[in-house]
Amino acid sequence: MAEKQEKQQRSGESGSPSPSSSADSGRVVNEKPRSQGGFFSRLGDLPELKFRGKLLEGQTLNWCIGFIASCGFLMFGYDQGVLSSLLTLDDFQKSIVLMTPLEKSNPLCWLDYPESTQRDYSQCTGDPNTQAAAVAVYQIGCFLGALLILFKGETWGRKSSTFWGSAIMVISTVMQAGSHEYILFSLSRVLGGIGNGMVTSTIPTWQSECARPHQRGFLITLSGALISGGIMIAYWVDYGFYFLEGSIRWRFPIAFQSFFTIIVMIGLLYLPDSPRWLAMKGRTEEARAVTARLLGKPIDHEDVTTEVKAIKEALEVQSQGGGFQYKELLTNGPSQNLRRTLLGIAAQFFQQICGINLITYYAGFLFENSLGFGPELSRLLAAANGTEYFLASLVALPLIERTGRRKLMLFGAFGMMASMAILAGTVSTGTVADNGAPNLETRYGVTATVFLFVFNSFFAIGWLGMTWLYPAEITNLRIRIQANALSTCSNWLSNFLIVMITPPAFANLGYKTYVMFAVFNAAIIPCVWLFFPEPKGRSLEELDVIFASAHADGVNPVKRAKEMRHIEGNELEGELDKYFGSSEQVEDARPMTRPMTGHKLRYDLHLIIRQTESHKMPGYNIKLEVEDDKIRMEDVEEQPRIFLKAILSSIANIPMVYINFIRNNPHFILFLICVTCNVWYFWDTIIYYSELLEDADRDTWIAAFVWIFIARYYRFAVGFWGFHIYKPSPMQSRELWTSRDVTVILPTIDPDNPKFAECMLSILENRPAAILVVTVGAAMRQRCDDFIEHFRQEYPMTRIGVSAIPHPSKRRQVAHAVPKVQTEFTILADDHVFWPSKDFIPHSLAPFESPTMGVVATYKCVRRTSPGKFWSMSSIINFIGCLYLERHNYELRASNGMDGGVFVVSGRTAIYRSRFLKADGLMHRFCNEKFFFGLFGGKEGLGPDDDNFLTREAYKHDWDIKFQQTDECTIWTTIGDESVSKFRGQLIRWARTTFRSNPCMMLESNRVLIKRMPWSFFTVYLTGLINFALLWDGLLTFTFYNALGADEFLTTEMRKLLCFMLFTKVWKIVPHFLRYPSDLLLLPYQILFGYVHSFIKFWALITFWDCAWLGRNLDAVDDEAEHSRMPLNMDFSWGEVRPNSQIHGYYY
């Protein structure tokens, strides 16, 4: 024991917490040293500067926040409107020729205009799709920016997220203004969209959390109104520069948007972050100081204390579930997260499908190409339209808090519907002249112009600022930034859709485009009337009570918002306690490591009590406790009867649960309808582009080939580099850890197999402190115990324990053994592996010199049974299995070499710190894992994917993982040497694991993945979901053949491409052929398997929910255990007790 204590002391001196410390026993994972923060984490928490020697406060601070937020929306509006009149500007069309479609009415496209018979092939090389794409990619960038805030917004904070988004926009503005080509112009718009998406996802949340309830609507609506102000400025700048000469006519208007961006960046340096965000991060004193400054009162004033207390109360209630999990957005308990998230998404979606960006992005285009006005008059009308748009938006400012949100939205939707209907009627009377220009009678042209202005007015009053305010105030604090980011994503995706379809729609549908938008606006009216509650004059915490009480009483939140009077102070706290429970009650219910969220936990208990009381059983004292993630009810008098009746009542109400879900969540039905429509639209798009490709020219095919080639092989290039710079952890001159610090856990369902005996022998040769064997059923346990007794006599220095559980489950077998581990490290090994080196353990422990290292993965090889026999099916299957793991090793080494990432620690043999495995709640989650928001995973939890789960948990708790590839750390295993059916089952199971685990890893551990291992995120997790060799290689070959334009297929260039493709497939498996050169004869089988595997992966994709452990006959094992007449003792047996024996950490 002295040796052990000395090692623990050395470990503590190097920065590793001692596992034996009593202070650490209850918080094993959370209190370990953490790795240094990555690049992204250092972007947050910008300093706050003083203005003239003091910090801003009171009304000055509030108005400054409003001003900077407004400048952000001015910037947003300007960028929306600036391209409106530039698209038809001749200097712009000359510079970016792909932005201009061929039109008879455009003099630039013809050498003999107006006859328009001789085309100028140096101009007008685009079409409506390329024009729309360059405009619409901005929305894709905005969507990506909103997604970035979804994952990193809570880390950076409101202020820093807005600052860095603005910085990105400045860079993109410089790139756009200096562009000479279509590609650079489009890419810079994507970059600008990312910055704008970050800004617009954050500013509404920041301002709503800083504003007073009675000012919130006005300030955020003012910010939204300034979107139209930015559009107005853009239109007038475009009009003014129209009269100049040269490219400055379009370069300056684009560059001018950085003016607003720089104001935002400078202003943010003098402003604080949101007090609610500061409180969420545990910075309570800073939150109190900011709240006092916002209220303009002393820090110890009663109003400041009340405000901070309300914020803390809401935070404590909402944070009882531990860290935020994205599946919370889909829950619908008292918090009504799903309903509130969908309300925000729907509000932003409605704002776009009403048709406003039909006018905003294409105002000059509409006046010139749809209504037939001249270039100068079109730009003047567009500028006048923008001015009217801005003035109309100001009308909403005094109305927003007086009339409320719902009435303005209904008013705006009705007016827009009527305007679009009248537009359709007037434009339908027009004709097309011989030169392709629209020909519309003056009276109809004037009418149409007037109703374009009227449409803008209705939109500005009812929907412009409203949809930035509504999502920010309707959601609770715990999910606000994520829900607001999702609603912004909805805005940008639908924005992209509208902007993308507008030029093709007018080219193909004409006036019917207006009819389509009139129908959309008509559909908005009943949705708002039925589903959107009124938040006017309510505090953010008060809205929580509205949704919770409506849910508890089974009424529509719209109705409850109308009925419920305004509440605040202690009354508000009491209502929060009533529906969600107080923080003191939660404290009494501890300890909990990862319980349900506070809202859902208290609601479930409250529901059981209500159901019990509904059966008229008064007088029973029901005690509720929460312990180890389980709810336990203790009734002093009649616990079984009460609990049974409560459960039976719940079961009887199951049919009503589904009915009530549909009735209370109509947005879910709307979501399904939207998904159906999107699938239909996607299919229609495929048909459209397949017809378009029939007429594609060579340049189009070359571009398609280049993009597919990059998408296919960027992963190969990155992996190639990472593979060659990888270095294993070296052995230290003085070993900190030895084999005596290791326990091996060996779950098995086949102890009679000779492979198990060989596995035991190789492990014992490494002299670990103990081996814990866990099997299934009493009969199998007896056989295993008898068999292992020989090893106990041969290797007395290693303690060998045998136990069993009732049913086969590798996860539960491991969880059964983990509590018995008393050493610093634990090795989880399969029962058919072989460790060829006696120094396997010391070399595997080398990476653990770092105190933040939590897991070490090992190098795996498959035993080759009969190399070179290309006529033997067993040899071929074994050969393919060898190469499968070889490719797996390559990916592990490449990702670990590039950024330290390990996409999965194989379950065949991996080394873990024991305190990671023994962390509170880990084994419970391990045994009860479900996926896809808890819908799949079986009654007793997921069986496969155990190694993926542990990898994910290690990253989530900031442990480092190392892939250790040395000769000593190599293990041997067997694949494909038994039967084709077993190997096929293993391939399907592994492929399903990819589609189950990769999304979970990207969603649950994105903070670690993007910060510390970005290449692994994109080249392994993300790419692995779409890595279908048959599809990619087929597309590459097809596009390259059409790009060549040759009559024969096997040209010299095609042969070079095929050779390159062959090289990329062989490179990863070169180590195998160096070991077995005769297997080169079998290489064609591997190439063929690569394409057949695409079908296996496709089958796995459409059946990913199937959690069967294919490849092992678990049913037979279960039947044997079930029908065994022997009683099952689940305690570990240690063989014959030898007196006075002590084995490092284990006692006889």
Residue pairs with C-beta under 8 A, 6 or more apart in sequence:
3 1144
4 741
4 1144
4 1145
7 736
7 737
7 741
7 824
8 18
8 19
8 20
8 824
9 18
10 736
11 18
11 736
11 824
11 851
12 18
14 736
14 849
14 851
15 33
15 851
16 32
16 33
16 851
17 24
17 31
17 32
17 33
17 851
18 24
19 28
19 824
19 914
19 915
24 31
26 591
26 920
27 920
28 915
28 916
28 918
28 919
28 920
29 915
29 916
29 919
29 920
29 922
29 957
30 957
32 851
32 852
32 915
32 958
32 959
33 851
33 852
34 852
34 958
35 852
35 958
35 960
35 1012
37 1011
38 1011
38 1012
39 1011
40 152
40 155
40 156
40 1010
40 1011
41 155
41 1011
43 156
43 160
43 164
44 155
44 156
44 157
44 160
45 156
45 157
45 160
45 273
46 159
46 160
46 163
46 268
46 269
47 269
48 55
48 269
48 270
48 271
48 272
49 269
49 270
50 270
51 270
55 272
55 293
56 64
56 270
56 271
56 293
57 292
57 293
57 294
57 296
58 293
58 295
58 296
59 296
61 271
61 272
61 293
61 294
61 296
62 210
62 211
62 212
62 215
62 219
62 294
64 267
64 270
64 271
65 206
65 207
65 210
65 211
65 219
65 271
66 207
66 211
66 219
66 222
66 223
67 267
68 263
68 264
68 267
68 268
68 271
69 203
69 204
69 206
69 207
69 219
69 220
69 223
70 222
70 223
70 226
71 226
71 260
71 263
71 264
71 267
72 162
72 166
72 199
72 200
72 203
72 223
72 260
72 264
73 200
73 203
73 223
73 224
73 226
73 227
73 230
73 468
74 226
74 227
74 229
74 230
74 233
74 260
75 166
75 169
75 196
75 199
75 230
75 257
75 260
75 261
75 264
76 196
76 199
76 200
76 227
76 230
77 226
77 227
77 228
77 229
77 230
77 231
77 232
77 233
77 234
78 230
78 231
78 233
78 234
78 256
78 257
78 260
79 138
79 169
79 192
79 196
79 230
79 234
79 257
80 227
80 230
80 231
80 234
80 357
80 360
80 361
81 230
81 231
81 232
81 233
81 234
81 235
81 238
81 360
81 361
81 363
81 386
82 234
82 237
82 238
82 253
82 254
82 256
82 257
83 135
83 361
84 234
84 235
84 238
84 360
84 361
84 362
84 363
84 364
84 365
84 382
85 235
85 238
85 239
85 242
85 363
85 364
85 378
85 379
85 382
86 92
86 238
86 250
86 253
86 254
86 364
87 99
87 131
87 135
87 362
87 364
87 365
88 364
88 365
88 368
88 369
88 375
88 378
89 242
89 249
89 250
90 108
91 245
91 246
91 247
91 249
91 250
92 99
92 247
92 249
92 250
93 99
93 100
93 106
93 108
93 123
93 124
94 108
94 123
95 179
95 180
95 247
95 250
96 134
96 179
96 180
96 181
96 182
96 185
97 122
97 123
97 124
97 125
97 126
97 182
98 125
98 126
98 130
98 134
98 182
99 126
99 130
99 131
99 134
99 182
99 185
100 106
100 108
100 109
100 123
100 124
100 125
100 126
100 131
101 124
101 126
101 127
101 128
101 130
101 131
101 503
102 109
102 119
102 124
102 126
102 127
103 109
103 124
103 436
104 110
104 116
104 435
104 436
104 437
105 369
105 433
105 435
105 436
105 437
106 124
107 113
107 114
108 120
108 123
108 124
109 116
109 119
109 120
109 123
109 124
110 116
110 117
110 118
110 119
110 120
111 118
111 119
111 120
112 118
114 435
116 435
116 436
126 182
128 503
128 504
128 507
129 503
129 504
130 182
131 503
132 499
132 500
132 501
132 502
132 503
132 504
133 186
133 500
134 182
134 185
134 186
134 189
135 189
135 361
135 499
135 500
136 496
136 499
136 500
137 186
137 189
137 190
137 193
138 189
138 190
138 192
138 193
138 196
138 499
139 193
139 492
139 493
139 495
139 496
139 499
140 190
140 193
140 492
140 496
141 189
141 190
141 191
141 192
141 193
141 194
141 195
141 196
141 197
142 193
142 194
142 196
142 197
142 200
142 488
142 491
142 492
142 495
143 193
143 197
143 489
143 492
143 493
143 496
144 190
144 193
144 194
144 197
145 165
145 168
145 193
145 194
145 195
145 196
145 197
145 198
145 199
145 201
146 197
146 198
146 200
146 201
146 485
146 486
146 488
146 489
146 491
146 492
147 197
147 485
147 489
148 194
148 197
148 198
149 161
149 197
149 198
149 201
149 202
149 481
149 485
149 488
150 201
150 481
150 482
150 485
150 486
150 489
151 1006
151 1007
151 1010
152 161
152 1007
152 1010
153 161
153 201
153 202
153 481
153 482
153 485
154 277
154 280
154 324
154 481
154 482
155 1007
156 164
157 273
157 274
157 277
157 281
158 202
158 203
158 205
158 206
158 209
158 273
158 274
158 277
159 206
159 268
159 271
159 272
159 273
159 274
160 273
161 198
161 199
161 201
161 202
162 198
162 199
162 202
162 203
162 206
162 264
162 268
163 264
163 265
163 268
163 269
164 195
164 198
165 194
165 195
165 196
165 197
165 198
165 199
165 202
166 195
166 199
166 261
166 262
166 264
166 265
166 268
167 195
167 265
168 191
168 192
168 194
168 195
168 198
169 192
169 195
169 196
169 199
169 257
169 258
169 261
170 258
170 261
170 262
170 265
171 191
171 195
172 188
172 189
172 191
172 192
172 193
172 194
172 195
173 192
173 254
173 255
173 257
173 258
173 261
174 255
174 258
175 184
175 187
175 188
175 191
176 185
176 188
176 189
176 192
176 254
176 255
177 251
177 252
177 254
177 255
178 251
179 185
179 188
193 492
197 488
197 492
199 264
200 468
200 488
200 491
201 481
201 484
201 485
201 488
202 481
203 223
203 468
204 220
204 223
204 468
204 469
204 471
204 472
204 484
205 274
205 472
205 480
205 481
205 484
206 273
206 274
207 216
207 219
207 220
207 223
207 472
208 216
208 220
208 469
208 472
208 473
208 540
209 274
209 275
209 276
209 277
209 480
209 540
210 274
210 275
210 294
211 219
211 220
212 294
213 537
213 538
213 539
213 540
214 401
214 537
216 469
216 473
217 400
217 401
217 405
217 469
217 536
218 397
218 400
218 401
220 465
220 468
220 469
220 472
221 396
221 397
221 400
221 465
221 466
221 469
222 397
222 465
223 465
223 468
224 393
224 464
224 465
224 466
224 467
224 468
224 469
225 390
225 393
225 394
225 396
225 397
225 460
225 464
225 465
226 393
227 393
227 464
227 465
228 386
228 389
228 390
228 392
228 393
228 456
228 460
228 464
229 390
229 393
230 260
231 360
231 386
231 389
231 390
232 383
232 386
232 387
232 389
232 390
233 386
234 253
234 257
234 386
235 363
235 379
235 382
235 383
235 385
235 386
235 387
236 383
236 386
236 387
237 252
237 253
237 256
238 253
238 364
238 379
238 382
238 383
239 379
239 380
239 382
239 383
241 248
241 249
241 250
241 252
241 253
242 249
242 375
242 376
242 379
272 290
272 293
273 290
274 290
275 286
275 287
275 288
275 290
275 291
275 294
275 307
275 308
275 311
276 287
276 311
276 315
276 477
278 284
278 286
278 287
278 290
279 287
279 308
279 311
279 312
279 315
280 315
280 319
280 477
284 308
284 312
287 308
287 311
288 299
288 304
288 308
289 299
291 304
291 307
291 308
291 311
292 298
292 299
292 301
292 304
295 301
295 303
295 304
295 307
297 303
297 304
298 304
306 569
309 573
310 539
310 541
310 572
310 573
311 477
313 541
313 573
313 576
313 583
314 476
314 477
314 540
314 541
314 544
314 576
315 477
315 478
316 583
316 586
316 598
317 576
317 580
317 581
317 583
317 586
317 598
317 599
318 335
318 476
318 477
318 478
318 597
318 598
318 599
319 478
319 598
320 586
320 592
320 595
320 597
320 598
320 601
321 328
321 594
321 595
321 596
321 597
321 598
321 600
321 601
322 593
322 594
322 595
324 478
324 479
324 482
325 1004
326 482
326 1003
326 1004
327 933
327 934
328 337
328 478
328 479
328 597
329 337
329 338
329 341
329 479
329 482
329 483
329 486
330 337
330 338
330 933
331 337
331 338
331 597
331 600
332 338
332 339
332 551
332 661
332 664
332 665
333 551
333 597
333 599
333 600
333 603
333 604
334 547
334 548
334 551
334 552
334 579
334 580
334 599
334 600
334 602
334 603
335 476
335 478
335 479
335 544
335 547
335 548
335 580
335 597
335 599
335 600
336 547
336 548
336 550
336 551
336 557
337 475
337 476
337 479
337 483
338 665
338 667
338 668
339 547
339 557
339 664
339 665
339 667
340 474
340 475
340 476
340 479
340 483
340 547
341 475
341 479
341 483
341 486
341 487
342 665
342 667
342 668
342 670
342 671
343 470
343 471
343 474
343 531
343 532
343 667
344 470
344 471
344 472
344 474
344 475
344 483
344 484
344 486
344 487
344 490
345 471
345 486
345 487
345 490
346 490
346 527
346 531
346 667
346 670
347 466
347 467
347 470
347 471
347 487
347 532
348 467
348 471
348 487
348 488
348 490
348 491
348 494
349 490
349 491
349 494
349 674
350 413
350 463
350 467
350 524
350 527
350 528
351 463
351 466
351 467
351 491
352 491
352 494
352 495
352 497
352 498
353 494
353 498
353 517
353 520
353 524
354 413
354 416
354 459
354 463
354 517
354 520
354 521
354 524
355 416
355 420
355 455
355 498
355 514
355 517
355 520
355 521
356 455
356 456
356 459
356 463
356 464
357 495
357 498
357 499
357 502
358 366
358 498
358 502
358 513
358 517
359 366
359 385
359 452
359 455
359 456
361 499
361 502
362 502
362 503
363 381
363 382
363 385
363 386
364 378
364 379
364 382
365 503
366 452
367 373
367 377
367 378
367 381
367 382
367 449
368 374
368 375
368 378
369 438
369 506
370 427
370 438
370 506
371 427
371 438
371 440
371 445
371 448
371 449
372 430
372 437
372 438
372 439
372 440
372 445
373 381
373 445
381 449
384 453
385 452
385 453
385 456
388 453
388 456
388 457
389 456
389 457
389 460
390 460
392 456
392 457
392 460
392 461
393 460
393 461
393 464
393 465
395 457
395 460
395 461
396 408
396 460
396 461
396 462
396 464
396 465
396 466
399 408
399 461
400 408
400 465
400 466
400 469
400 536
401 536
401 537
404 534
404 536
405 466
405 469
405 470
405 532
405 534
405 535
405 536
406 528
406 529
406 532
406 533
406 534
408 461
408 462
408 466
409 462
409 463
409 466
409 524
409 528
409 532
410 462
410 525
410 528
410 529
411 458
411 461
411 462
412 458
412 459
412 461
412 462
412 463
412 466
413 462
413 463
413 521
413 524
413 525
413 528
414 458
414 521
414 525
415 454
415 455
415 457
415 458
415 462
416 455
416 458
416 459
416 462
416 463
416 517
416 521
417 518
417 521
417 522
417 525
419 451
419 452
419 454
419 455
419 458
420 455
420 514
420 515
420 517
420 518
420 521
421 514
421 515
421 518
422 447
422 448
422 451
423 448
423 451
423 452
423 455
423 511
423 514
424 511
424 512
424 514
424 515
424 518
426 440
426 444
426 445
426 447
426 448
426 451
427 440
427 444
427 448
427 510
427 511
427 514
428 510
428 511
429 440
429 441
429 444
430 438
430 439
430 440
430 441
430 444
430 511
431 438
431 439
431 440
432 438
432 439
433 439
440 448
467 487
467 491
470 532
470 535
471 483
471 484
471 487
471 488
472 480
472 484
473 535
473 538
473 540
473 543
474 533
474 535
474 543
475 483
475 484
476 540
476 543
476 544
477 540
478 597
502 513
505 513
505 516
506 513
509 516
527 670
530 556
530 558
530 666
531 558
531 666
531 667
532 558
533 546
533 547
533 557
533 558
533 560
533 561
534 558
534 561
534 562
535 543
535 561
537 566
538 546
538 561
538 566
539 568
539 572
541 572
541 576
542 566
542 567
542 568
542 572
544 576
544 580
545 564
545 567
545 572
545 575
545 576
545 579
546 557
546 560
546 561
546 564
547 557
548 579
548 580
548 599
549 560
549 564
549 575
549 579
550 556
550 557
550 559
550 560
551 557
551 664
552 579
552 603
552 606
553 560
554 660
554 664
556 664
567 575
577 585
579 599
579 602
579 603
580 598
580 599
580 602
580 603
581 598
581 601
581 602
585 602
586 598
589 601
589 624
589 625
589 626
590 626
591 627
591 628
591 920
592 626
592 627
592 629
593 629
593 919
593 920
593 921
594 629
594 921
594 925
595 601
595 626
595 629
596 604
601 626
601 631
604 631
605 624
605 631
608 633
608 646
608 650
609 622
611 646
611 649
611 650
612 620
612 622
612 642
612 645
612 646
612 649
614 649
615 645
615 646
615 649
617 642
617 645
619 637
620 635
620 636
620 637
620 638
620 642
621 635
621 636
621 637
622 633
622 634
622 635
622 642
623 633
623 634
623 635
623 636
624 631
624 632
624 633
625 631
625 632
625 634
626 632
628 921
628 924
629 921
629 924
633 639
633 642
633 643
635 642
635 643
661 668
662 668
662 669
693 700
696 1042
698 1042
698 1043
698 1045
701 1039
701 1042
701 1043
702 1043
704 1039
704 1043
705 1036
705 1039
705 1040
705 1043
708 1032
708 1035
708 1036
708 1039
709 1036
711 1032
712 1032
712 1036
713 1064
714 1019
715 1019
715 1023
716 1064
718 894
718 898
718 1015
718 1019
719 890
719 891
719 894
719 895
719 898
719 1019
720 894
720 1067
721 894
721 897
721 898
722 893
722 894
722 895
722 896
722 897
722 898
722 899
722 1015
723 890
723 893
723 894
723 897
724 897
725 897
725 898
726 893
726 894
726 896
726 897
726 963
726 965
727 897
728 846
728 964
728 965
728 966
728 969
729 846
729 847
729 849
729 962
729 964
730 846
731 842
731 843
731 846
732 846
732 849
735 842
735 845
736 845
736 848
736 849
737 824
737 825
737 842
737 845
737 848
738 841
738 842
738 845
739 766
739 767
739 768
739 769
739 841
739 842
740 767
740 768
740 769
740 823
740 1144
740 1145
741 769
741 823
741 824
741 825
741 845
741 1144
742 768
742 769
742 823
742 824
742 825
742 826
742 827
742 841
742 845
742 911
743 768
743 769
743 770
743 771
743 772
743 821
743 822
743 823
743 825
743 826
743 827
743 914
743 1145
744 763
744 768
744 770
744 771
744 772
744 826
744 827
744 829
745 771
745 772
745 774
745 814
745 817
745 818
745 821
745 826
745 827
745 828
745 829
746 759
746 760
746 763
746 771
746 772
746 773
746 774
746 829
746 831
747 773
747 774
747 775
747 810
747 813
747 814
747 817
747 831
748 756
748 773
748 774
748 775
748 784
748 831
749 775
749 776
749 780
749 808
749 831
749 1112
749 1114
749 1117
750 756
750 831
750 832
751 773
751 775
751 780
751 783
751 784
751 787
751 831
752 783
752 787
753 831
753 832
755 831
755 832
755 834
755 974
756 831
756 832
757 787
758 834
759 829
759 830
759 831
759 832
759 833
759 834
760 771
760 788
760 791
761 791
762 833
762 834
762 835
762 836
763 771
763 829
763 835
764 771
764 791
764 794
764 795
764 798
765 835
765 838
766 835
766 838
766 839
766 840
766 841
767 795
767 797
767 798
767 841
768 798
768 827
768 841
769 798
769 799
769 823
769 1143
769 1144
769 1145
769 1146
770 798
770 799
770 800
770 801
770 821
770 822
770 823
770 1143
770 1145
770 1146
771 798
771 799
771 800
771 801
772 801
772 803
772 817
772 820
772 821
772 1132
773 784
773 788
773 800
773 801
773 802
773 803
774 802
774 803
774 804
774 805
774 813
774 814
774 816
774 817
775 781
775 784
775 802
775 803
775 804
775 813
776 804
776 805
776 806
776 807
776 808
776 813
776 1117
776 1118
776 1120
776 1121
777 804
777 806
777 1117
777 1120
777 1121
777 1122
777 1124
777 1128
778 804
778 1121
778 1124
778 1126
778 1127
778 1128
778 1129
779 1120
779 1121
779 1124
779 1126
780 804
780 1117
780 1120
780 1121
781 802
781 803
781 804
781 1128
781 1129
782 1126
784 802
784 804
785 802
785 1133
785 1135
788 800
788 802
788 1135
789 1135
789 1136
791 800
792 800
792 1135
792 1136
796 1138
796 1141
797 1143
798 1143
799 1134
799 1143
799 1146
799 1148
800 1134
800 1135
801 820
801 1132
801 1133
801 1134
802 1132
802 1133
803 816
803 817
803 1130
803 1131
803 1132
803 1133
804 1128
804 1129
804 1130
805 812
805 813
805 816
805 1130
806 1121
806 1128
807 1118
807 1121
808 1114
808 1117
808 1118
808 1121
809 927
809 940
809 943
810 907
810 943
810 946
810 1109
811 926
811 927
811 929
811 941
811 942
811 943
811 946
812 927
814 828
814 923
814 926
814 946
815 923
815 926
815 927
816 1130
818 826
818 914
818 917
818 918
818 923
819 918
819 923
820 1132
821 914
821 917
821 918
822 1145
822 1146
823 914
823 1144
823 1145
824 913
824 914
825 845
825 848
825 911
825 912
825 913
825 914
826 911
826 912
826 913
826 914
826 917
827 841
827 844
827 909
827 910
827 911
827 912
828 907
828 909
828 910
828 912
829 908
829 909
830 907
830 908
830 909
830 973
832 973
832 974
833 908
833 909
833 971
833 972
833 973
834 863
834 971
834 972
834 973
835 909
835 971
835 972
836 970
836 971
836 972
837 843
837 967
837 968
837 969
837 970
839 968
840 968
840 969
840 971
842 968
843 964
843 966
843 968
843 969
844 856
844 858
844 911
844 964
844 968
844 969
845 856
845 911
846 964
847 853
847 856
847 962
847 964
848 856
848 911
848 913
850 960
852 958
852 959
852 960
853 913
853 959
853 960
853 961
853 962
854 912
854 913
854 916
854 954
854 957
854 959
854 960
854 961
855 902
855 905
855 910
855 911
855 912
855 913
855 916
855 950
855 951
855 954
855 959
855 961
855 962
856 905
856 910
856 911
856 961
856 962
856 963
856 964
857 892
857 902
857 905
857 906
857 910
857 961
857 962
857 963
857 964
858 906
858 908
858 909
858 910
858 911
858 964
858 969
858 970
858 971
859 889
859 963
859 964
859 965
859 966
859 969
859 970
859 971
860 885
860 888
860 889
860 906
860 908
860 909
860 970
860 971
860 973
861 882
861 885
861 886
861 970
861 971
861 972
861 973
862 878
862 881
862 882
862 884
862 885
862 972
862 973
862 974
862 975
862 976
863 878
863 972
863 973
863 974
863 977
864 878
864 879
864 882
864 1075
864 1076
864 1079
865 874
865 875
865 878
865 977
866 872
866 874
866 875
866 878
867 875
867 879
867 1076
867 1078
867 1079
868 875
868 1076
868 1078
868 1079
868 1081
868 1082
869 875
870 876
870 1081
870 1082
870 1085
873 980
874 976
874 977
875 1082
876 1082
876 1085
877 976
877 977
877 980
877 983
878 975
878 976
878 977
879 976
879 1079
879 1082
879 1085
879 1086
880 976
880 983
880 1085
880 1086
880 1089
881 975
881 976
881 977
881 983
882 975
882 976
882 1072
882 1076
882 1079
883 1069
883 1072
883 1086
884 975
884 987
885 973
885 975
886 1068
886 1069
886 1071
886 1072
887 1068
887 1069
888 906
889 965
889 1071
890 1068
890 1069
891 903
891 1020
891 1068
892 902
892 903
892 904
892 963
893 963
893 965
895 901
895 902
895 903
895 1013
895 1015
895 1016
895 1019
895 1020
896 902
896 962
896 963
898 1015
898 1016
898 1019
899 1012
899 1013
899 1014
899 1015
899 1016
900 960
900 961
900 962
900 1012
900 1013
901 961
901 1009
901 1012
901 1013
901 1015
901 1016
901 1017
901 1020
902 951
902 961
902 962
902 963
902 1016
903 951
903 1001
903 1016
903 1020
903 1021
903 1024
904 947
904 948
904 951
904 997
905 947
905 950
905 951
905 954
905 961
906 947
907 946
907 947
908 971
908 973
909 971
910 947
910 950
912 950
913 959
916 922
916 953
916 954
916 957
916 959
917 923
919 957
922 953
925 949
925 953
926 946
926 949
926 950
926 953
927 940
927 941
928 940
928 941
929 937
929 941
929 942
929 945
929 949
930 936
930 937
930 938
930 941
930 942
931 937
931 942
931 996
931 1000
932 996
932 1105
936 942
936 1105
936 1107
937 1107
938 1107
942 949
942 996
942 1107
943 1107
943 1108
943 1109
944 989
944 992
944 993
944 1107
944 1109
945 993
945 996
945 997
948 993
948 996
948 997
948 1000
948 1001
949 997
951 961
951 1001
952 997
952 1000
952 1001
952 1004
952 1005
954 961
955 961
955 1001
955 1005
955 1008
955 1009
956 1004
956 1005
956 1008
958 1008
975 983
975 986
976 983
982 1111
983 1111
984 1096
984 1110
985 1110
985 1111
986 1110
986 1111
987 1093
987 1096
988 1096
988 1099
988 1100
988 1103
988 1110
989 1108
989 1109
989 1110
989 1111
991 1093
991 1096
991 1097
991 1099
991 1100
991 1101
992 1100
992 1103
992 1104
992 1106
994 1024
994 1025
994 1097
994 1100
995 1025
995 1100
995 1101
995 1104
996 1104
998 1021
998 1022
998 1024
998 1025
999 1025
1001 1009
1001 1021
1002 1009
1002 1017
1002 1021
1002 1022
1006 1017
1009 1016
1009 1017
1009 1021
1010 1017
1027 1097
1028 1094
1028 1097
1028 1098
1029 1090
1029 1091
1029 1093
1029 1094
1030 1091
1030 1094
1030 1095
1031 1094
1033 1061
1033 1091
1036 1057
1036 1061
1037 1054
1037 1057
1037 1058
1040 1053
1040 1054
1040 1057
1041 1049
1041 1054
1044 1051
1044 1053
1044 1054
1046 1054
1062 1087
1065 1086
1065 1087
1065 1090
1066 1083
1069 1086
1072 1079
1073 1079
1073 1080
1121 1128
1134 1148
1137 1148
1138 1148
1139 1148
1141 1148
1142 1148
